[in-house]
Amino acid sequence: MVSPSGGAPPTGELGLPLLRDLELAAAPGVARWVDRPSRGPGARSDGTNGPYSIGCVETGRKLAIGVVVYRNGKDELQRCFESIANQSDRTDITHLFVRDNDRGLGVDNVREALSASGIDGLSVEVSHGDNVGFGAAHNELMKVAFSGDQPVPYYLCLNPDGILHPLAVAKMLDFADERHGQGLFEAAQFPVPHPKVVNPDSTTPWCTGCCLLISSQAYSVTEGFDEAFWLYCEDVDLSWRAKAAGLDCFVVPGAKVAHHVHSRTDATAELPARVAPHLTAAATLALKWGAEPFAKRILSQLNDLTGVAPSLDELRVEFRPTAEDLRLASPDFTHDLHFASPTWSDE
């Protein structure tokens, strides 16, 4: 199946402002700010369907961490950054990329949280731009991580409301390296685990994007998230495309992340704003992966809840899987919005 992105980044129409790079020197408390042009999200390609060939190569342990923020509070960000600073082996981490999706309005919170987090001796780059969505923002960061001046074999996609266990990065790298980077690798969420099933061999139907280790091999065959998904379901789609390319999805034993979730404003007032992108993404996922009846049902639910819903023709689906992709990915639309068998069942 074709990749969702690639080619030169778009210019002009986004009008992205300059980013500010924060480079923290080896000595604690020493920082240097540098202005340079922001990188836009990767442009999308329209290649042709076809099988992927993935070589089994040694990857090495180095990784970059990417965090995309949008109106996160300083305390929440500080908890996330402190958990990075407290990793058992910081030498594994070469870069921390932080992108503010609120046009720079959150940069001060990011800067204050970084300064208070105890991160030192690590190259930290902070950028900002329009709210291009979760997947597009991470694609921008991954492109730098995998093909920049100092490319790394792994990229860790980390939610800003995630708190890493001190052994999380080491456990994930150990597990991924044992498999030569051939897969997507997710940290287990705690104290409440994600409800999708995890098999005895640690495979899982798809990996969540909360704390997701993406290898350079996985990136090379998927080119990151499909930017048709602005928010929600981009991790499900990425996982299925990776499986279609012959990779597996894993939940790494012993690697844990606390997913600190709370409502930033009145939950009732936010309900339509949360439901609309979630259901729209689910319908897009279904249409892309050959489940048109599911897409129609989801759009009907969206219309009932909000009074407005896009038509199937209005959904942004540019890339379709082949029959072989569907066989390998095994997309699941029989478990509603879980897209996988649940860990527990009342049946």
KETIKOL-91398 format. One record per residue (C-alpha): x negated, y, z negated; residue in one letter; residue number from 0. Coordinates in Angstrom, 3 decimals. Each point is the difference from the previous one (the first is absolute). Last residue first. Example, Ala and Ser with C-alpha at 12.3 -4.5 7.8 and 13.67 -1.06 7.14 Angstrom:
2
rec u->-13.670 v->-1.060 w->-7.140 residu->S num->1
rec u->1.370 v->-3.440 w->-0.660 residu->A num->0
end
This chain:
347
rec u->19.384 v->-12.643 w->-27.449 residu->E num->346
rec u->-0.841 v->2.782 w->-2.404 residu->D num->345
rec u->-3.376 v->0.445 w->1.657 residu->S num->344
rec u->-3.416 v->1.085 w->-1.224 residu->W num->343
rec u->-3.105 v->0.796 w->2.047 residu->T num->342
rec u->2.195 v->1.232 w->2.817 residu->P num->341
rec u->-0.233 v->-1.297 w->3.577 residu->S num->340
rec u->-1.182 v->2.756 w->2.285 residu->A num->339
rec u->1.215 v->3.107 w->1.851 residu->F num->338
rec u->1.102 v->1.455 w->-3.372 residu->H num->337
rec u->2.462 v->2.350 w->1.727 residu->L num->336
rec u->2.556 v->-2.768 w->0.700 residu->D num->335
rec u->-1.345 v->-3.490 w->-0.562 residu->H num->334
rec u->0.824 v->-1.517 w->3.389 residu->T num->333
rec u->-1.955 v->2.571 w->2.011 residu->F num->332
rec u->-3.299 v->-1.878 w->-0.167 residu->D num->331
rec u->-2.663 v->0.538 w->2.654 residu->P num->330
rec u->-1.910 v->-3.231 w->0.684 residu->S num->329
rec u->-3.232 v->1.738 w->1.047 residu->A num->328
rec u->-1.375 v->-2.922 w->2.008 residu->L num->327
rec u->3.190 v->-0.897 w->1.833 residu->R num->326
rec u->1.016 v->3.611 w->0.541 residu->L num->325
rec u->-3.408 v->0.833 w->1.435 residu->D num->324
rec u->0.277 v->-3.004 w->2.322 residu->E num->323
rec u->3.352 v->1.260 w->1.302 residu->A num->322
rec u->-1.625 v->3.364 w->0.645 residu->T num->321
rec u->0.323 v->2.934 w->-2.347 residu->P num->320
rec u->1.445 v->3.357 w->1.091 residu->R num->319
rec u->-1.650 v->3.398 w->-0.070 residu->F num->318
rec u->1.651 v->3.351 w->0.570 residu->E num->317
rec u->2.692 v->-0.011 w->-2.664 residu->V num->316
rec u->1.010 v->3.446 w->-1.206 residu->R num->315
rec u->3.672 v->-0.397 w->-0.843 residu->L num->314
rec u->2.239 v->2.265 w->2.051 residu->E num->313
rec u->1.209 v->-2.778 w->2.298 residu->D num->312
rec u->1.170 v->-2.004 w->-3.007 residu->L num->311
rec u->2.131 v->2.941 w->-1.051 residu->S num->310
rec u->-1.043 v->2.249 w->-2.834 residu->P num->309
rec u->2.066 v->0.220 w->-3.183 residu->A num->308
rec u->2.253 v->2.594 w->-1.613 residu->V num->307
rec u->2.633 v->-0.040 w->-2.712 residu->G num->306
rec u->-2.531 v->-0.728 w->-2.735 residu->T num->305
rec u->1.072 v->-3.276 w->-1.567 residu->L num->304
rec u->2.372 v->-1.343 w->2.659 residu->D num->303
rec u->-2.330 v->1.106 w->2.817 residu->N num->302
rec u->-2.930 v->-1.703 w->-1.669 residu->L num->301
rec u->1.983 v->-3.191 w->-0.441 residu->Q num->300
rec u->0.886 v->0.047 w->3.704 residu->S num->299
rec u->-3.657 v->0.576 w->0.834 residu->L num->298
rec u->-0.901 v->-3.059 w->-2.076 residu->I num->297
rec u->2.592 v->-2.163 w->1.760 residu->R num->296
rec u->-1.193 v->1.117 w->3.444 residu->K num->295
rec u->-3.613 v->-0.756 w->-0.874 residu->A num->294
rec u->0.934 v->-3.456 w->-1.290 residu->F num->293
rec u->1.849 v->-0.724 w->3.265 residu->P num->292
rec u->-3.071 v->1.223 w->1.953 residu->E num->291
rec u->-2.436 v->-2.432 w->-1.627 residu->A num->290
rec u->-2.728 v->-0.168 w->2.663 residu->G num->289
rec u->-3.005 v->1.245 w->-1.945 residu->W num->288
rec u->0.110 v->3.629 w->1.148 residu->K num->287
rec u->3.734 v->0.307 w->-0.593 residu->L num->286
rec u->-0.348 v->-1.469 w->-3.481 residu->A num->285
rec u->-2.907 v->2.244 w->-0.980 residu->L num->284
rec u->1.807 v->3.082 w->1.309 residu->T num->283
rec u->3.107 v->-0.959 w->-1.977 residu->A num->282
rec u->-2.091 v->-0.431 w->-3.146 residu->A num->281
rec u->-1.688 v->3.357 w->0.612 residu->A num->280
rec u->3.366 v->1.727 w->0.366 residu->T num->279
rec u->1.195 v->-1.723 w->-3.166 residu->L num->278
rec u->-2.973 v->1.245 w->-2.016 residu->H num->277
rec u->-0.053 v->3.471 w->1.580 residu->P num->276
rec u->3.710 v->0.554 w->-0.794 residu->A num->275
rec u->0.086 v->-1.566 w->-3.456 residu->V num->274
rec u->-2.572 v->2.262 w->-1.628 residu->R num->273
rec u->1.454 v->3.327 w->1.146 residu->A num->272
rec u->3.514 v->-1.279 w->-0.616 residu->P num->271
rec u->-0.924 v->-0.995 w->-3.590 residu->L num->270
rec u->-2.000 v->3.114 w->-0.888 residu->E num->269
rec u->2.863 v->1.847 w->-1.707 residu->A num->268
rec u->0.892 v->-3.092 w->-2.001 residu->T num->267
rec u->-3.620 v->-0.581 w->-1.029 residu->A num->266
rec u->-0.484 v->3.529 w->-1.336 residu->D num->265
rec u->-3.626 v->0.875 w->0.629 residu->T num->264
rec u->-3.417 v->-1.690 w->-0.120 residu->R num->263
rec u->1.563 v->-3.422 w->-0.396 residu->S num->262
rec u->-2.470 v->-2.494 w->-1.426 residu->H num->261
rec u->-2.365 v->-2.671 w->1.238 residu->V num->260
rec u->-3.379 v->-0.909 w->-1.496 residu->H num->259
rec u->-1.100 v->-3.046 w->1.974 residu->H num->258
rec u->-2.542 v->-1.635 w->-2.273 residu->A num->257
rec u->-2.488 v->-1.755 w->2.261 residu->V num->256
rec u->-1.421 v->-3.463 w->-0.487 residu->K num->255
rec u->-2.600 v->-2.208 w->1.622 residu->A num->254
rec u->-0.049 v->-3.304 w->-1.889 residu->G num->253
rec u->1.160 v->-2.103 w->2.934 residu->P num->252
rec u->0.057 v->2.007 w->3.259 residu->V num->251
rec u->3.407 v->0.138 w->1.678 residu->V num->250
rec u->-0.728 v->-1.093 w->3.543 residu->F num->249
rec u->1.169 v->0.602 w->3.562 residu->C num->248
rec u->-1.472 v->-2.186 w->2.732 residu->D num->247
rec u->-1.571 v->0.851 w->3.361 residu->L num->246
rec u->0.740 v->-1.540 w->3.390 residu->G num->245
rec u->0.864 v->3.159 w->1.926 residu->A num->244
rec u->3.720 v->-0.560 w->-0.575 residu->A num->243
rec u->-0.828 v->-0.147 w->-3.703 residu->K num->242
rec u->-1.599 v->3.437 w->0.228 residu->A num->241
rec u->3.052 v->1.296 w->1.869 residu->R num->240
rec u->2.248 v->-1.396 w->-2.722 residu->W num->239
rec u->-2.059 v->1.639 w->-2.715 residu->S num->238
rec u->-0.053 v->3.366 w->1.758 residu->L num->237
rec u->3.782 v->-0.164 w->0.436 residu->D num->236
rec u->0.576 v->-0.762 w->-3.674 residu->V num->235
rec u->-2.404 v->2.766 w->-1.011 residu->D num->234
rec u->1.744 v->2.536 w->2.261 residu->E num->233
rec u->3.287 v->-1.013 w->-1.626 residu->C num->232
rec u->0.394 v->3.317 w->-1.856 residu->Y num->231
rec u->-0.865 v->3.551 w->1.095 residu->L num->230
rec u->-0.582 v->1.510 w->3.435 residu->W num->229
rec u->0.129 v->-3.320 w->1.806 residu->F num->228
rec u->-0.477 v->0.623 w->3.738 residu->A num->227
rec u->-3.580 v->0.661 w->-1.077 residu->E num->226
rec u->-0.803 v->-3.706 w->0.184 residu->D num->225
rec u->-2.611 v->-0.501 w->-2.704 residu->F num->224
rec u->-3.588 v->-0.841 w->0.773 residu->G num->223
rec u->-1.684 v->-0.691 w->3.313 residu->E num->222
rec u->1.482 v->-3.521 w->-0.154 residu->T num->221
rec u->-2.809 v->-2.150 w->1.446 residu->V num->220
rec u->-2.961 v->2.145 w->-1.068 residu->S num->219
rec u->1.603 v->0.881 w->-3.329 residu->Y num->218
rec u->0.301 v->-3.634 w->-0.989 residu->A num->217
rec u->-3.646 v->-0.552 w->0.895 residu->Q num->216
rec u->-1.085 v->3.145 w->-1.853 residu->S num->215
rec u->1.660 v->-1.437 w->-3.079 residu->S num->214
rec u->3.049 v->1.517 w->-1.654 residu->I num->213
rec u->0.283 v->-0.214 w->-3.780 residu->L num->212
rec u->3.491 v->1.004 w->-1.102 residu->L num->211
rec u->0.965 v->1.565 w->-3.308 residu->C num->210
rec u->3.525 v->1.397 w->0.362 residu->C num->209
rec u->0.245 v->-0.904 w->3.694 residu->G num->208
rec u->1.868 v->-3.248 w->-0.618 residu->T num->207
rec u->-1.216 v->-3.167 w->1.650 residu->C num->206
rec u->2.189 v->-2.367 w->2.003 residu->W num->205
rec u->1.197 v->-3.610 w->-0.066 residu->P num->204
rec u->-2.405 v->-0.884 w->-2.826 residu->T num->203
rec u->-3.104 v->-2.171 w->-0.131 residu->T num->202
rec u->-1.554 v->-0.664 w->-3.404 residu->S num->201
rec u->-0.572 v->-3.734 w->0.730 residu->D num->200
rec u->2.773 v->-0.858 w->-2.493 residu->P num->199
rec u->2.420 v->2.269 w->1.929 residu->N num->198
rec u->1.002 v->3.501 w->-1.041 residu->V num->197
rec u->3.701 v->0.854 w->0.371 residu->V num->196
rec u->1.309 v->3.535 w->0.187 residu->K num->195
rec u->1.179 v->1.605 w->-3.267 residu->P num->194
rec u->-2.980 v->2.332 w->-0.500 residu->H num->193
rec u->-1.360 v->-0.571 w->-3.462 residu->P num->192
rec u->1.242 v->2.005 w->-3.008 residu->V num->191
rec u->-2.857 v->0.842 w->-2.401 residu->P num->190
rec u->-1.637 v->-0.053 w->2.489 residu->F num->189
rec u->-0.538 v->-0.014 w->3.753 residu->Q num->188
rec u->-2.236 v->-2.647 w->1.538 residu->A num->187
rec u->-2.746 v->1.402 w->2.215 residu->A num->186
rec u->0.488 v->-0.543 w->3.726 residu->E num->185
rec u->-2.415 v->-1.386 w->2.590 residu->F num->184
rec u->0.542 v->0.090 w->3.750 residu->L num->183
rec u->-1.814 v->-2.650 w->1.979 residu->G num->182
rec u->-3.253 v->-1.398 w->1.357 residu->Q num->181
rec u->-2.477 v->2.039 w->-2.025 residu->G num->180
rec u->-2.518 v->-2.853 w->0.005 residu->H num->179
rec u->2.357 v->-2.124 w->-2.105 residu->R num->178
rec u->-2.360 v->-0.162 w->-2.981 residu->E num->177
rec u->-0.605 v->3.705 w->0.673 residu->D num->176
rec u->3.696 v->0.753 w->-0.532 residu->A num->175
rec u->0.154 v->-1.792 w->-3.366 residu->F num->174
rec u->-3.187 v->1.579 w->-1.327 residu->D num->173
rec u->1.055 v->3.416 w->1.324 residu->L num->172
rec u->3.406 v->-0.218 w->-1.637 residu->M num->171
rec u->-1.400 v->-1.163 w->-3.338 residu->K num->170
rec u->-2.640 v->2.750 w->-0.027 residu->A num->169
rec u->2.577 v->2.679 w->0.858 residu->V num->168
rec u->2.476 v->-1.133 w->-2.651 residu->A num->167
rec u->-2.444 v->-0.596 w->-2.869 residu->L num->166
rec u->0.691 v->3.288 w->-1.813 residu->P num->165
rec u->3.778 v->-0.411 w->0.581 residu->H num->164
rec u->1.072 v->2.609 w->2.524 residu->L num->163
rec u->2.689 v->2.556 w->-0.788 residu->I num->162
rec u->2.421 v->0.756 w->2.830 residu->G num->161
rec u->2.145 v->3.142 w->0.156 residu->D num->160
rec u->-2.309 v->1.489 w->2.650 residu->P num->159
rec u->0.508 v->-3.179 w->2.049 residu->N num->158
rec u->-3.196 v->-1.685 w->1.146 residu->L num->157
rec u->-0.987 v->-1.127 w->3.516 residu->C num->156
rec u->-3.385 v->-1.645 w->-0.476 residu->L num->155
rec u->-2.148 v->0.034 w->3.141 residu->Y num->154
rec u->-2.560 v->-2.723 w->0.688 residu->Y num->153
rec u->-3.010 v->-0.635 w->2.266 residu->P num->152
rec u->-1.331 v->3.560 w->-0.335 residu->V num->151
rec u->-1.020 v->2.522 w->2.646 residu->P num->150
rec u->-2.483 v->2.727 w->-1.018 residu->Q num->149
rec u->0.202 v->2.775 w->2.618 residu->D num->148
rec u->3.604 v->-0.837 w->0.795 residu->G num->147
rec u->1.460 v->-3.098 w->1.650 residu->S num->146
rec u->1.585 v->-2.088 w->-2.737 residu->F num->145
rec u->0.436 v->2.584 w->-2.756 residu->A num->144
rec u->0.762 v->2.902 w->2.343 residu->V num->143
rec u->2.674 v->-1.930 w->1.886 residu->K num->142
rec u->1.298 v->-1.305 w->-3.307 residu->M num->141
rec u->0.617 v->3.533 w->-1.266 residu->L num->140
rec u->2.057 v->1.053 w->3.008 residu->E num->139
rec u->1.829 v->-3.318 w->-0.009 residu->N num->138
rec u->0.788 v->0.594 w->-3.665 residu->H num->137
rec u->1.718 v->3.265 w->0.904 residu->A num->136
rec u->1.886 v->-1.607 w->2.883 residu->A num->135
rec u->1.246 v->-2.792 w->-2.252 residu->G num->134
rec u->1.258 v->2.172 w->-2.840 residu->F num->133
rec u->1.680 v->2.667 w->2.098 residu->G num->132
rec u->-1.152 v->2.983 w->2.053 residu->V num->131
rec u->0.648 v->2.392 w->-2.865 residu->N num->130
rec u->-2.049 v->2.816 w->1.466 residu->D num->129
rec u->-3.640 v->0.366 w->-0.936 residu->G num->128
rec u->-2.540 v->-0.460 w->-2.755 residu->H num->127
rec u->-3.465 v->-1.422 w->-0.521 residu->S num->126
rec u->-2.036 v->-0.967 w->-3.053 residu->V num->125
rec u->-3.274 v->-1.882 w->0.450 residu->E num->124
rec u->-1.710 v->-1.653 w->-2.960 residu->V num->123
rec u->-3.501 v->-1.486 w->0.232 residu->S num->122
rec u->-0.631 v->-1.822 w->-3.279 residu->L num->121
rec u->-2.699 v->0.631 w->-2.577 residu->G num->120
rec u->2.602 v->1.348 w->-2.364 residu->D num->119
rec u->3.621 v->-0.758 w->-0.818 residu->I num->118
rec u->0.719 v->0.892 w->-3.617 residu->G num->117
rec u->3.682 v->0.671 w->0.596 residu->S num->116
rec u->0.230 v->3.622 w->-1.140 residu->A num->115
rec u->-1.651 v->1.497 w->3.095 residu->S num->114
rec u->1.969 v->-2.297 w->2.285 residu->L num->113
rec u->3.294 v->0.955 w->-1.650 residu->A num->112
rec u->-0.795 v->3.706 w->0.287 residu->E num->111
rec u->-0.888 v->-0.318 w->3.689 residu->R num->110
rec u->3.087 v->-2.086 w->0.804 residu->V num->109
rec u->2.284 v->2.398 w->-1.858 residu->N num->108
rec u->-1.583 v->2.935 w->1.863 residu->D num->107
rec u->0.408 v->-1.845 w->3.311 residu->V num->106
rec u->3.747 v->-0.474 w->-0.446 residu->G num->105
rec u->1.123 v->2.950 w->2.122 residu->L num->104
rec u->-2.471 v->-1.048 w->2.692 residu->G num->103
rec u->2.539 v->-0.608 w->2.726 residu->R num->102
rec u->2.033 v->-2.383 w->-2.202 residu->D num->101
rec u->-1.451 v->-3.255 w->1.348 residu->N num->100
rec u->-3.096 v->0.344 w->-2.202 residu->D num->99
rec u->-2.628 v->-2.470 w->1.223 residu->R num->98
rec u->-2.507 v->-1.552 w->-2.389 residu->V num->97
rec u->-2.980 v->-1.995 w->1.279 residu->F num->96
rec u->-2.243 v->-1.672 w->-2.567 residu->L num->95
rec u->-3.273 v->-1.267 w->1.395 residu->H num->94
rec u->-2.699 v->-2.628 w->-0.579 residu->T num->93
rec u->1.657 v->-2.344 w->-2.493 residu->I num->92
rec u->-1.824 v->-3.284 w->-0.675 residu->D num->91
rec u->-2.554 v->1.827 w->-2.148 residu->T num->90
rec u->2.811 v->0.749 w->-2.440 residu->R num->89
rec u->-0.191 v->-3.487 w->-1.427 residu->D num->88
rec u->2.373 v->-0.480 w->-2.931 residu->S num->87
rec u->2.416 v->2.649 w->1.221 residu->Q num->86
rec u->0.565 v->2.798 w->-2.515 residu->N num->85
rec u->-0.384 v->2.910 w->2.436 residu->A num->84
rec u->2.717 v->-1.484 w->2.204 residu->I num->83
rec u->2.330 v->-0.341 w->-3.001 residu->S num->82
rec u->-0.833 v->3.583 w->-0.911 residu->E num->81
rec u->1.113 v->1.102 w->3.478 residu->F num->80
rec u->3.432 v->-1.601 w->-0.414 residu->C num->79
rec u->0.530 v->1.326 w->-3.523 residu->R num->78
rec u->-1.133 v->3.460 w->1.157 residu->Q num->77
rec u->2.484 v->-0.085 w->2.864 residu->L num->76
rec u->2.897 v->-0.650 w->-2.364 residu->E num->75
rec u->-1.170 v->2.700 w->-2.385 residu->D num->74
rec u->-0.405 v->2.548 w->2.818 residu->K num->73
rec u->3.515 v->-0.534 w->1.334 residu->G num->72
rec u->0.687 v->-1.507 w->3.400 residu->N num->71
rec u->1.576 v->2.279 w->2.586 residu->R num->70
rec u->-1.088 v->-2.190 w->2.912 residu->Y num->69
rec u->-3.226 v->-1.973 w->-0.264 residu->V num->68
rec u->-1.742 v->-2.434 w->2.336 residu->V num->67
rec u->-2.809 v->-1.967 w->-1.676 residu->V num->66
rec u->-2.722 v->-1.761 w->1.992 residu->G num->65
rec u->-2.774 v->-2.102 w->-1.530 residu->I num->64
rec u->-3.131 v->-0.842 w->1.969 residu->A num->63
rec u->-1.615 v->-3.414 w->-0.191 residu->L num->62
rec u->-3.358 v->-1.707 w->-0.183 residu->K num->61
rec u->-0.217 v->-3.735 w->-0.679 residu->R num->60
rec u->-1.513 v->-1.447 w->3.140 residu->G num->59
rec u->2.024 v->-1.117 w->3.002 residu->T num->58
rec u->-1.452 v->-3.205 w->1.377 residu->E num->57
rec u->1.670 v->-0.866 w->3.260 residu->V num->56
rec u->2.641 v->-2.464 w->1.136 residu->C num->55
rec u->1.060 v->1.276 w->3.413 residu->G num->54
rec u->3.565 v->0.946 w->0.754 residu->I num->53
rec u->1.468 v->-0.440 w->3.460 residu->S num->52
rec u->3.366 v->1.652 w->0.503 residu->Y num->51
rec u->2.697 v->-1.217 w->2.332 residu->P num->50
rec u->1.752 v->2.286 w->2.480 residu->G num->49
rec u->2.546 v->2.731 w->0.362 residu->N num->48
rec u->-1.107 v->3.099 w->1.856 residu->T num->47
rec u->-1.282 v->3.317 w->-1.264 residu->G num->46
rec u->2.144 v->3.032 w->-0.728 residu->D num->45
rec u->-2.221 v->1.948 w->-2.389 residu->S num->44
rec u->0.929 v->2.278 w->-2.906 residu->R num->43
rec u->-2.081 v->2.967 w->-1.037 residu->A num->42
rec u->-1.884 v->-0.217 w->-3.264 residu->G num->41
rec u->1.118 v->2.455 w->-2.663 residu->P num->40
rec u->-1.630 v->3.432 w->0.084 residu->G num->39
rec u->-3.468 v->0.628 w->-1.366 residu->R num->38
rec u->-0.443 v->3.143 w->-2.056 residu->S num->37
rec u->-2.610 v->2.541 w->0.998 residu->P num->36
rec u->-2.819 v->0.583 w->-2.502 residu->R num->35
rec u->-0.365 v->1.899 w->-3.260 residu->D num->34
rec u->-2.526 v->-1.187 w->-2.576 residu->V num->33
rec u->0.318 v->-0.159 w->-3.782 residu->W num->32
rec u->-2.938 v->-1.235 w->-2.070 residu->R num->31
rec u->0.254 v->-1.717 w->-3.354 residu->A num->30
rec u->-2.234 v->-0.634 w->-2.997 residu->V num->29
rec u->1.952 v->-1.066 w->-3.088 residu->G num->28
rec u->-1.758 v->-3.307 w->-0.422 residu->P num->27
rec u->-3.368 v->-0.216 w->1.807 residu->A num->26
rec u->0.174 v->-2.264 w->3.026 residu->A num->25
rec u->1.653 v->2.687 w->2.086 residu->A num->24
rec u->3.727 v->0.374 w->0.532 residu->L num->23
rec u->0.816 v->1.069 w->3.540 residu->E num->22
rec u->3.326 v->1.805 w->0.221 residu->L num->21
rec u->0.950 v->0.662 w->3.572 residu->D num->20
rec u->2.525 v->2.712 w->0.733 residu->R num->19
rec u->2.228 v->-0.398 w->3.010 residu->L num->18
rec u->0.681 v->2.676 w->2.559 residu->L num->17
rec u->3.597 v->0.433 w->0.983 residu->P num->16
rec u->1.949 v->-2.383 w->2.274 residu->L num->15
rec u->1.780 v->1.695 w->2.880 residu->G num->14
rec u->2.057 v->-3.094 w->0.734 residu->L num->13
rec u->0.540 v->1.063 w->3.614 residu->E num->12
rec u->-3.624 v->0.815 w->0.730 residu->G num->11
rec u->-1.744 v->-3.320 w->0.188 residu->T num->10
rec u->1.006 v->-3.631 w->0.151 residu->P num->9
rec u->-2.648 v->-2.530 w->-1.052 residu->P num->8
rec u->-1.807 v->-1.816 w->2.820 residu->A num->7
rec u->0.807 v->-3.597 w->0.762 residu->G num->6
rec u->1.685 v->-2.488 w->-2.265 residu->G num->5
rec u->3.266 v->-0.875 w->-1.656 residu->S num->4
rec u->2.676 v->-2.628 w->-0.166 residu->P num->3
rec u->-1.963 v->-2.969 w->1.382 residu->S num->2
rec u->1.627 v->-2.224 w->2.576 residu->V num->1
rec u->1.158 v->-3.530 w->-0.539 residu->M num->0
end
